[in-house]
């Protein structure tokens, strides 16, 4: 190979290494920001339950990433249960109103 081909090959290898490094860096940054976002979600969830105190913040600061993920799952399950309860209450209310309407109708005849 000529000198220019070696330079071109070296440049291509360097560009590939830089691109791979940029990808790894971007992936690491994305994961870091995702963990930070999850941590803020958990902090909001915990502070709603226990209040905003120094003791709560101290405990939150000690949470591992696994703890944060577990608390997010609990938060999601509680939100799902709340939604299900709301749907059930709405359905029960509708059924109760229908029963009252039938009773009114029966009493008026």
C-alpha positions as CSV (number, residue, x, y, z in Angstrom):
1,X,0.0,0.0,0.0
2,X,1.1,3.5,-0.6
3,X,1.5,6.0,2.2
4,X,-1.8,7.8,1.4
5,X,-3.7,4.5,1.6
6,X,-2.1,3.9,5.1
7,X,-3.1,7.4,6.1
8,X,-6.7,6.9,4.8
9,X,-6.9,3.6,6.6
10,X,-5.6,5.2,9.8
11,X,-8.1,8.0,9.5
12,X,-10.9,5.6,8.9
13,X,-9.9,3.6,12.0
14,X,-9.6,6.8,14.1
15,X,-13.0,8.0,12.9
16,X,-14.5,4.6,13.8
17,X,-12.9,4.7,17.2
18,X,-14.2,8.3,17.8
19,X,-17.7,7.2,16.6
20,X,-17.7,4.2,18.9
21,X,-16.5,6.4,21.8
22,X,-19.2,9.0,21.1
23,X,-21.8,6.2,21.1
24,X,-20.7,4.8,24.4
25,X,-20.5,8.3,25.9
26,X,-24.0,9.1,24.6
27,X,-25.4,5.8,26.0
28,X,-23.8,6.4,29.4
29,X,-25.2,10.0,29.5
30,X,-28.6,8.8,28.5
31,X,-28.5,6.1,31.3
32,X,-27.3,8.7,33.8
33,X,-30.0,11.1,33.0
34,X,-32.6,8.4,33.1
35,X,-31.5,7.3,36.6
36,X,-31.6,11.0,37.7
37,X,-35.1,11.3,36.3
38,X,-36.2,8.1,38.1
39,X,-34.6,9.4,41.3
40,X,-36.6,12.6,41.1
41,X,-39.8,10.7,40.5
42,X,-39.2,8.6,43.6
43,X,-38.3,11.6,45.7
44,X,-41.6,13.2,44.7
45,X,-43.5,10.1,45.5
46,X,-41.8,9.5,48.9
47,X,-42.1,13.2,49.9
48,X,-45.9,13.1,49.1
49,X,-46.2,10.2,51.6
50,X,-43.8,11.1,54.3
51,X,-43.4,14.9,53.9
52,X,-40.3,16.9,53.0
53,X,-37.9,16.7,55.9
54,X,-34.2,16.4,56.3
55,X,-34.6,12.8,57.6
56,X,-36.5,11.8,54.4
57,X,-33.9,13.5,52.2
58,X,-31.1,11.6,54.0
59,X,-32.8,8.3,53.4
60,X,-33.5,9.2,49.8
61,X,-29.8,10.1,49.2
62,X,-28.9,6.6,50.4
63,X,-31.1,4.8,47.9
64,X,-29.4,2.6,45.4
65,X,-30.4,2.5,41.7
66,X,-32.1,-0.9,42.4
67,X,-34.1,0.7,45.4
68,X,-35.2,3.5,43.1
69,X,-36.4,1.0,40.4
70,X,-38.3,-1.0,43.1
71,X,-39.9,2.1,44.4
72,X,-40.9,3.2,40.9
73,X,-42.6,-0.2,40.4
74,X,-44.5,0.2,43.7
75,X,-45.5,3.7,42.6
76,X,-46.8,2.4,39.3
77,X,-48.7,-0.4,41.0
78,X,-50.3,2.0,43.5
79,X,-51.3,4.3,40.6
80,X,-52.8,1.4,38.8
81,X,-54.7,0.3,41.9
82,X,-56.0,3.9,42.3
83,X,-57.1,4.0,38.7
84,X,-58.9,0.6,39.1
85,X,-60.6,1.8,42.3
86,X,-61.8,4.9,40.5
87,X,-63.2,2.9,37.7
88,X,-64.9,0.5,40.1
89,X,-66.3,3.4,42.1
90,X,-67.7,5.0,38.9
91,X,-69.2,1.8,37.8
92,X,-70.8,1.2,41.3
93,X,-72.1,4.8,41.3
94,X,-73.7,4.3,37.8
95,X,-75.3,1.0,38.9
96,X,-76.5,2.6,42.1
97,X,-78.1,5.5,40.2
98,X,-79.7,3.0,37.8
99,X,-81.2,1.1,40.8
100,X,-82.5,4.3,42.3
101,X,-84.1,5.3,39.0
102,X,-85.8,1.8,38.7
103,X,-87.0,2.2,42.3
104,X,-88.4,5.6,41.6
105,X,-90.1,4.3,38.5
106,X,-91.6,1.4,40.5
107,X,-92.8,3.6,43.2
108,X,-94.4,6.0,40.9
109,X,-96.6,3.4,39.2
